[in-house]
Amino acid sequence: MTFLRINIITTMNRNQAILVSTDQISRCGGWIIYHALFSNMAANVNFELPLSNTEICIQGLEASGFKLSFYGELPTGNEGNTRGCLSFTFLHNEIDLKRDVRAFG
């Protein structure tokens, strides 16, 4: 299995950016495995998609207005799947989101 790591720094609204990117992954036959939100400053979306659709997914993300940067080489091939991570950094002037966290233990 190959791994694709994509970094995106954007001024797009975080909810819109996540929706646009996850829709693009789904259109390419992929699925979301996990996501994590870090206040309103950053987010990670882990996904898996057919290896043969990797380039189509990248082109779709770029066409959506994202400027992508990559760690490592892009996976190639037509057989199997690739796992990936979209790492978002959101640039804005909003204050940090505060969320209540229940006590545990």
PEKA-V862926 format. One record per residue. N is the residue number from 0. PSI is psi as a letter, one per 40 degrees, with the letter a starting at -180 (NA if undefined). Layout:
BEGIN
N,PSI
N,PSI
END
This chain:
BEGIN
0,h
1,i
2,h
3,h
4,h
5,h
6,h
7,h
8,h
9,i
10,e
11,i
12,h
13,d
14,d
15,d
16,d
17,d
18,d
19,d
20,d
21,d
22,d
23,d
24,d
25,d
26,d
27,e
28,e
29,i
30,i
31,h
32,d
33,i
34,i
35,h
36,h
37,g
38,b
39,f
40,d
41,i
42,i
43,h
44,h
45,h
46,i
47,i
48,i
49,h
50,d
51,e
52,e
53,d
54,d
55,d
56,d
57,d
58,d
59,d
60,d
61,d
62,d
63,e
64,e
65,i
66,h
67,i
68,i
69,i
70,h
71,a
72,i
73,h
74,i
75,i
76,i
77,e
78,h
79,a
80,i
81,i
82,i
83,i
84,h
85,h
86,h
87,i
88,h
89,h
90,h
91,i
92,e
93,i
94,i
95,i
96,h
97,h
98,h
99,h
100,h
101,i
102,i
103,i
104,NA
END
